[in-house]
Amino acid sequence: MNDWPDRRTGDRSERYGRGSASSQPEGARSMPHIQRRPAQPRTPQRPQVPPQSQGYDDRYQDGGYQDGGYGNSPEPGYDSGYNTGQVYGSGSGGSDGRGGGGRRGGGDGGYVQGRPAPDWRRRIKLGALILVVTVLAVSISTYFWADSKLKREVDLSKVIERPESGDGTNYLIVGSDSREGMSAEEKKRLRTGSAEGKRTDSMMILHDGSNGPTLISLPRDSNVEIPTFVGSESGKKFEGTGRQVKLNAAYAEDGPELLVRTVEFNTGLHIDHYVEIGFGGFAKIVDAIGGVEMDIPKAFKDKKSGADFQAGKQTLNGEQSLAFVRTRYAFAGSDLDRTKNQQKFLAALASQTATPSTVLNPFKLYPTMGAGLDTLIVDKDMSLWALGNMFFAMKGVTGGEGTSMNIPISGSVGGNLVWDKAKVKQLVQQLNNDEKVTVKGN
């Protein structure tokens, strides 16, 4: 009886089948039934495996050769027809190191094409696009956040009989003694007292033009005339009587609008924007940036402001900074010397704030902006762009790009400082024409 399927004989020398009856592996032998033919193009392809019923050796398993399937090397000149330069898997996965551009796959023994090299140019472009979008999103959100915090409370449209605008932009910068938002402990620590309401502690005009910024201090003890004005709250018109008062009295009488009206009337200079900051906000800004470095030429003390400074370079915190800009009784020039210190400090503050370590550090930038914007009071037409220009113009004063001075003084009357009208007129003319300032102040 024939135990072999498909009419196969029991002669082991002529049969192909599913292995040998012997426990030992079969010896190597050639396959004369496969015709020799030219090598195919080097294109990875899966060899066609004939059905087992046609008598092919089952060492073609799962689409690939079993290692050692032919035993020894084929006879010289033999071409199997599958010499494509690629290595086909044996079902075990991974690469055996004999192949070309591909790798052997997993369980099915099929050929898996290798991944292409990363397109770095595309990745860089995509990364740059993501970065630009992120920066824009942060910038836009920061703009709207900051814009929403500005207190636009001063209405300059209520100011009457205003002088013509000149070239450049004029800011009236006011430091008030407002204690709004300060706790009793803070008032005690900063030595601000507990007086109700608020008064101006310092006033400056900052002109920003093509010939560099000019910072002009207006002593609060300046002798000025209160002109005809319209009440900011009542809307009632008050006729001018030629009344002479100290400049800070105008603010105390009817607030920012009357102060602007009085400055414009006595100088002839058009004020474009109004900016005011109180005691508490000033100290918080300084603390937010880590203090302001100052070079104090001479030691001084003042019990009223709490100042106690040694000569030389030192970093002032918020409390010390407030004492520094408020001190007047320790100086021979009183208010004139104080205004010089105020100019020096504000320019240093602006210069040290507008640095990469602050602007590019969100942990310093946002607290600094928050501290300033929480207490700033500006006019209704003030934009963040205009406020930023004012800030960098202030910085330019320290950088040597501009000029700082007191308004020219000719003498005093009743303890009030009298302006030099001729020099003030020349100064205002140079500012209106955006010319180089040549007038010297006190």
Secondary structure, 3 states (H helix, E strand, C coil): CCCCCCCCCCCCCCCCCCCCCCCCCCCCCCCCCCCCCCCCCCCCCCCCCCCHHHCCCCCEECCEECCCCCCCCCCCCCCCCCCCCCCCCCCCCCCCCCCCCEEECCCCCCEEECCCCCCHHHHHHHHHHHHHHHHHHHHHHHHHHHHHHCEEEECHHHCCCCCCCCCCEEEEEEEECCCCCCCHHHHHHHCCCCCCCCCEEEEEEEEECCCCCEEEECCCCEEEECCCEECCCCCCEECCCCCEEEHHHHHHHHHHHHHHHHHHHHHCCCCCEEEEECHHHHHHHHHHCCCEEEEECCCEEECCCCEEECCEEEEECHHHHHHHHHCCCCCCCCHHHHHHHHHHHHHHHHHHHCCHHHHCCHHHHHHHHHHHHHHCEEECCCCHHHHHHHHHHHHHHHCCCCEEEECCEEEEECCEEEECHHHHHHHHHHHHCCCCCCCCCC
